[in-house]
Amino acid sequence: MEVAATVIILLHPLSALTVIWLFVNQRKWRQTSLKIKGVERKKAVENHEKNGNKLFFYVIGVILLAFISKIFYFQIINGQVHFSDLIPNHFHGWAGLLGLGLMIYLRRLGIKASKNREAEKSFSKISKFHGRVSDIMIYLIMIHAFLGFLYLFTYL
């Protein structure tokens, strides 16, 4: 039973590491965007937007996986799950929900910049702010991941 519980608990951090890696790669757009022009840039922008949308849903999936793994963990260990078991009782859990809020905001900024670019309106301020929010998020993500690593010891 404990092996199954351990595997279930590890699904969230392992999938989160994958999403963090994708987020870091998505942020590389800021350096790449300065070096390319023309058709190549247009394709790269489309790719960035497509990957950003996927990443948004991956983040939601990782958060859902955290809740699902907690449900299965408490079911295996205690034989029952209470609603109070699902409410975060630590900073890592609350920070994950805060991160979801920031990710929603980041996505909205990206969509707004994209719509303004397509409508040939000014979008550079929005794009720069979108990049700044991602800069802040990467630091918060690293802190969040470290706290999650520490929190993992309470289960294992």
C-alpha positions in Angstrom: 0.0 0.0 0.0 2.7 2.5 0.9 4.4 1.9 -2.5 1.2 2.8 -4.3 0.8 5.9 -2.1 4.4 7.0 -2.8 4.0 6.6 -6.5 0.7 8.6 -6.5 2.3 11.4 -4.4 5.3 11.6 -6.8 3.1 12.1 -9.9 2.5 15.8 -9.0 6.2 16.8 -8.4 7.4 14.9 -11.5 4.8 16.4 -13.8 5.5 19.8 -12.2 9.2 19.5 -13.1 8.2 18.9 -16.7 6.0 21.9 -16.7 8.8 24.0 -15.1 11.2 22.9 -17.8 8.6 23.9 -20.5 8.1 27.3 -18.8 11.8 27.9 -18.8 12.0 27.0 -22.5 9.0 29.3 -23.2 10.8 32.2 -21.6 13.7 31.7 -24.0 11.5 33.5 -26.5 12.6 36.8 -25.1 16.2 36.2 -26.2 15.2 34.6 -29.5 12.8 37.3 -30.5 15.6 39.9 -30.7 17.5 37.8 -33.2 14.9 36.9 -35.8 13.0 38.9 -38.4 10.4 38.5 -41.1 8.7 35.2 -41.9 10.9 33.3 -39.4 9.8 35.7 -36.6 6.1 35.3 -37.6 6.4 31.5 -37.3 8.3 31.8 -34.0 5.6 34.1 -32.6 2.9 31.7 -33.6 4.8 28.8 -32.0 5.3 30.9 -28.8 1.6 31.6 -28.6 0.7 28.0 -29.3 3.1 26.7 -26.7 1.9 29.3 -24.2 -1.6 28.1 -24.5 -0.6 24.5 -24.0 1.5 25.4 -21.0 -1.4 27.2 -19.4 -3.5 24.0 -19.6 -0.5 21.9 -18.4 -0.3 24.1 -15.3 -4.0 23.5 -14.6 -3.4 19.8 -15.1 -0.5 19.7 -12.6 -2.6 21.5 -10.0 -5.5 19.1 -10.6 -3.0 16.3 -10.3 -2.0 17.6 -6.9 -5.6 17.4 -5.7 -6.2 14.0 -7.2 -3.0 12.6 -5.7 -4.0 13.9 -2.3 -7.4 12.2 -2.7 -5.8 8.9 -3.6 -3.1 9.3 -0.9 -5.6 9.9 1.9 -7.9 7.1 0.6 -5.0 4.6 0.6 -3.5 5.7 3.9 -6.6 6.6 5.9 -9.3 4.7 4.0 -11.3 7.9 3.7 -11.0 11.5 2.4 -12.5 14.5 4.0 -13.0 17.9 2.3 -10.6 19.4 4.9 -7.9 17.1 3.6 -8.0 18.9 0.2 -7.7 22.5 1.5 -4.1 23.6 1.5 -2.7 23.8 5.0 0.8 25.0 4.1 2.4 27.8 2.1 3.3 25.5 -0.9 -0.4 24.7 -1.5 -1.6 28.3 -1.3 1.3 29.4 -3.4 0.2 26.9 -6.1 -3.2 28.6 -6.2 -1.5 32.0 -6.3 0.6 30.8 -9.2 -2.5 29.7 -11.0 -3.8 33.2 -10.7 -0.6 34.7 -12.0 -0.6 32.2 -14.9 -4.2 33.3 -15.8 -3.0 36.9 -15.7 0.1 36.1 -17.8 -2.1 34.3 -20.4 -4.5 37.3 -20.5 -1.6 39.6 -21.2 -0.3 37.4 -24.0 -3.7 37.1 -25.6 -4.2 40.9 -25.4 -0.8 41.5 -26.9 -1.6 39.0 -29.7 -5.0 40.6 -30.4 -3.5 44.1 -30.5 -0.7 42.9 -32.9 -3.3 41.3 -35.2 -5.4 44.5 -35.1 -2.2 46.5 -35.8 -2.6 48.4 -32.5 0.2 49.2 -30.1 1.2 46.0 -28.3 4.9 46.6 -27.2 4.0 47.8 -23.7 1.8 44.8 -23.1 4.4 42.4 -24.5 7.1 43.9 -22.2 4.8 43.7 -19.2 4.0 40.1 -20.2 7.7 39.3 -20.2 8.2 41.1 -16.8 5.4 39.0 -15.2 7.1 35.8 -16.6 10.4 37.0 -15.0 8.7 37.4 -11.6 7.0 34.1 -12.1 10.2 32.1 -12.7 11.6 33.2 -9.4 8.3 32.4 -7.6 8.2 29.0 -9.4 11.6 28.1 -8.1 10.7 29.1 -4.6 7.5 27.1 -4.9 9.3 24.0 -6.2 11.8 24.2 -3.4 9.1 24.4 -0.8 7.3 21.5 -2.5 10.5 19.5 -2.2 10.6 20.2 1.5 6.9 19.5 1.9 7.3 16.2 0.1 9.2 14.9 3.1 6.0 15.1 5.2 4.5 12.4 3.0 7.5 10.2 2.3 
